[in-house]
Amino acid sequence: MKQCIRCGKPKTEAEFSLNRYGDKTYRRNTCHECYAALRKNHADDDKPDGLTCNKCGEYKPISGFPRHRLCLYGVEPVCKACKRQRRLEYVKLYPERIRNTDLKAKYGMTIEDYKAMHARQNGRCAICGTAEEKLVVDHNHRTGRVRELLCHLCNAMIGCAGEDIAILTSAVAYLQREEHSEAESVQPAYMSS
């Protein structure tokens, strides 16, 4: 017999789900019924007009809380402003940890991988060669494969072109035509007549 920590009722071992963590297997502390109630999608519950934030204690409209499908009424108990403030404080305390988490989530790389790539490129943008302390990780949006590190402007250029080689080639041809016509005459063609 095992006692559920949610309902407090003693139940047989079979009424508790198995859980695996690494190479360990153990039974949950909540019974099947209580665990199902915890995992219920609360997004369809009748929502009140507002809630009181657990952090600041202010009553705010329900739209002032971040959505979360597993929380009561489908929103988190902490308002958006408090959550944003907590994130900013955490970023100030642990900038390397945040950077590492963001790199891992977005690109599947660690801060050490980023630093090694930065050192390989001598801290320079792979396109324009601008030396910057913090370069942007460029990746292929279709495959997700990381390419190289770029400065913000070069990364924006590729993004605005939609990673389309034809558009970038056309832009190069356009600039070359303009440079060639500039060398032929000092005055633009539309002004001469």
WOLIN-V461869 format. One record per helix or strand of 2 or more residues. SS is the DSSP state (H for helix, E for strand). FROM is the first residue (numbers start at 1). TO is the last residue. If there is no record, write none. Layout:
ss->SS from->FROM to->TO
ss->SS from->FROM to->TO
This chain:
ss->E from->2 to->3
ss->E from->10 to->11
ss->H from->13 to->15
ss->E from->16 to->21
ss->E from->24 to->31
ss->H from->32 to->39
ss->H from->42 to->44
ss->E from->50 to->52
ss->E from->59 to->61
ss->H from->62 to->64
ss->E from->65 to->67
ss->H from->72 to->74
ss->E from->75 to->79
ss->H from->80 to->93
ss->H from->95 to->107
ss->H from->111 to->120
ss->E from->136 to->139
ss->E from->146 to->150
ss->H from->152 to->160
ss->H from->165 to->184
ss->H from->189 to->191
